[in-house]
Amino acid sequence: MTTATKILSHTGDAKVIKRIFSGEAVVGYAVLGCLVAGTIGIIKAIGMEDVGAAACLLAAVAAFGTVCYIYFRKS
């Protein structure tokens, strides 16, 4: 995704600068990172015991909760 921004140079000419990432793309990458982190937390929690497993599962739930919040909040 690219977005374009118009700016005026010192001579008064309009130049167009293309941005590589828009806000939506950055949020998409953040959501993907949260999903990966949550999945890894669940996988690691399987091999842990007691408090460590509970901490990993809590972090995984928080990561998936962040994804749900981002997608289902009202804009």
Backbone as numpy.savetxt, mean C-alpha at the origin, in Angstrom:
# Nx Ny Nz CAx CAy CAz Cx Cy Cz
0.56 3.54 -14.88 -0.28 4.71 -14.88 0.60 5.95 -14.88
0.25 6.89 -15.67 0.98 8.15 -15.65 -0.02 9.29 -15.56
0.42 10.33 -14.93 -0.37 11.55 -14.90 0.50 12.67 -15.42
-0.11 13.69 -15.94 0.65 14.81 -16.49 0.39 16.05 -15.66
1.44 16.84 -15.48 1.34 18.09 -14.75 1.90 19.19 -15.64
1.17 20.27 -15.77 1.63 21.40 -16.57 2.32 22.40 -15.64
3.50 22.85 -16.03 4.19 23.88 -15.28 4.64 24.96 -16.25
4.86 26.14 -15.74 5.37 27.24 -16.54 6.85 27.40 -16.26
7.65 27.47 -17.32 9.08 27.68 -17.13 9.34 29.16 -16.91
10.57 29.51 -16.68 10.92 30.92 -16.44 10.69 31.79 -17.67
10.59 31.19 -18.85 10.32 31.96 -20.06 8.82 32.09 -20.34
8.00 31.43 -19.55 6.56 31.50 -19.75 6.00 30.37 -20.58
6.88 29.49 -21.10 6.42 28.34 -21.88 5.84 27.28 -20.95
4.80 26.64 -21.41 4.18 25.57 -20.62 4.87 24.26 -20.95
5.29 23.55 -19.93 5.90 22.23 -20.11 5.03 21.21 -19.41
5.02 20.02 -19.95 4.24 18.94 -19.36 5.21 17.93 -18.77
5.04 17.65 -17.49 5.85 16.66 -16.81 4.97 15.46 -16.52
5.42 14.29 -16.93 4.65 13.07 -16.66 5.16 12.43 -15.38
4.23 12.07 -14.53 4.58 11.36 -13.30 4.44 9.86 -13.56
5.37 9.11 -13.02 5.32 7.67 -13.23 4.23 7.04 -12.38
4.10 7.48 -11.14 3.13 6.89 -10.23 2.07 7.90 -9.85
0.83 7.50 -9.95 -0.25 8.34 -9.45 -0.54 7.90 -8.02
-1.40 8.63 -7.34 -1.74 8.29 -5.97 -2.38 6.92 -5.86
-3.19 6.56 -6.83 -3.86 5.25 -6.81 -2.85 4.11 -6.95
-1.84 4.31 -7.76 -0.84 3.25 -7.94 -0.05 3.03 -6.66
0.29 4.10 -5.98 1.04 3.99 -4.73 0.21 3.26 -3.68
-1.08 3.60 -3.59 -1.96 2.92 -2.64 -2.09 1.45 -3.01
-2.15 1.15 -4.28 -2.22 -0.23 -4.74 -1.00 -1.03 -4.31
0.19 -0.44 -4.43 1.40 -1.11 -3.99 1.41 -1.29 -2.48
0.91 -0.32 -1.73 0.83 -0.43 -0.28 -0.12 -1.56 0.12
-1.23 -1.67 -0.57 -2.19 -2.74 -0.28 -1.56 -4.10 -0.59
-0.87 -4.20 -1.69 -0.19 -5.44 -2.03 0.83 -5.81 -0.96
1.57 -4.84 -0.47 2.54 -5.08 0.59 1.88 -5.56 1.87
0.74 -4.99 2.23 0.01 -5.43 3.42 -0.51 -6.85 3.26
-0.99 -7.20 2.08 -1.46 -8.56 1.84 -0.31 -9.57 1.95
0.84 -9.21 1.41 2.00 -10.11 1.49 2.45 -10.25 2.94
2.49 -9.12 3.67 2.91 -9.17 5.07 1.95 -10.01 5.90
0.67 -9.86 5.67 -0.32 -10.66 6.40 -0.19 -12.13 6.10
0.04 -12.47 4.85 0.19 -13.87 4.47 1.44 -14.48 5.10
2.54 -13.74 5.07 3.77 -14.23 5.68 3.59 -14.39 7.19
2.88 -13.47 7.83 2.62 -13.58 9.26 1.84 -14.83 9.61
0.85 -15.16 8.81 0.07 -16.38 9.06 0.93 -17.62 8.85
1.74 -17.63 7.81 2.60 -18.79 7.54 3.62 -18.98 8.66
4.21 -17.88 9.13 5.20 -17.99 10.20 4.56 -18.40 11.52
3.32 -17.99 11.74 2.64 -18.31 13.00 2.36 -19.80 13.13
2.27 -20.51 12.02 2.00 -21.95 12.07 3.13 -22.69 12.79
4.37 -22.26 12.59 5.51 -22.94 13.20 5.90 -22.40 14.56
5.19 -21.42 15.10 5.56 -20.81 16.37 4.74 -21.38 17.51
5.11 -20.99 18.70 4.38 -21.43 19.89 3.88 -20.23 20.68
2.77 -20.36 21.30 2.16 -19.46 22.28 2.21 -17.98 21.89
3.02 -17.20 22.63 2.99 -15.74 22.50 3.46 -15.28 21.12
4.47 -15.93 20.57 4.97 -15.55 19.24 3.92 -15.76 18.17
3.20 -16.86 18.26 2.15 -17.14 17.28 1.02 -16.13 17.42
0.67 -15.81 18.65 -0.40 -14.83 18.86 -0.02 -13.46 18.32
1.24 -13.07 18.50 1.72 -11.78 17.98 1.70 -11.76 16.46
2.12 -12.85 15.83 2.11 -12.92 14.36 0.69 -12.88 13.82
-0.21 -13.61 14.46 -1.59 -13.61 14.00 -2.24 -12.24 14.20
-1.92 -11.57 15.29 -2.45 -10.23 15.52 -1.95 -9.25 14.46
-0.67 -9.34 14.12 -0.11 -8.48 13.07 -0.73 -8.81 11.71
-0.98 -10.08 11.44 -1.61 -10.46 10.17 -3.02 -9.92 10.08
-3.76 -10.01 11.18 -5.12 -9.46 11.19 -5.08 -7.95 10.99
-4.10 -7.28 11.60 -3.96 -5.83 11.41 -3.65 -5.48 9.95
-2.78 -6.27 9.32 -2.44 -6.01 7.91 -3.65 -6.21 7.01
-4.41 -7.29 7.22 -5.60 -7.51 6.41 -6.68 -6.48 6.73
-6.75 -6.06 7.98 -7.70 -5.00 8.35 -7.38 -3.68 7.67
-6.09 -3.40 7.52 -5.68 -2.18 6.81 -6.13 -2.23 5.35
-5.99 -3.38 4.73 -6.44 -3.54 3.34 -7.95 -3.32 3.24
-8.69 -3.93 4.15 -10.15 -3.75 4.13 -10.53 -2.30 4.35
-9.85 -1.62 5.25 -10.13 -0.21 5.51 -9.89 0.63 4.27
-8.78 0.38 3.59 -8.44 1.17 2.40 -9.47 0.97 1.30
-9.92 -0.26 1.09 -10.83 -0.53 0.00 -12.29 -0.21 0.30
-12.71 -0.33 1.55 -14.12 -0.19 1.85 -14.48 1.11 2.55
-13.53 2.01 2.76 -13.87 3.28 3.39 -14.63 4.16 2.42
-15.34 5.12 2.96 -16.08 6.03 2.10 -15.16 7.17 1.68
-15.16 7.47 0.41 -14.28 8.53 -0.11 -14.93 9.88 0.01
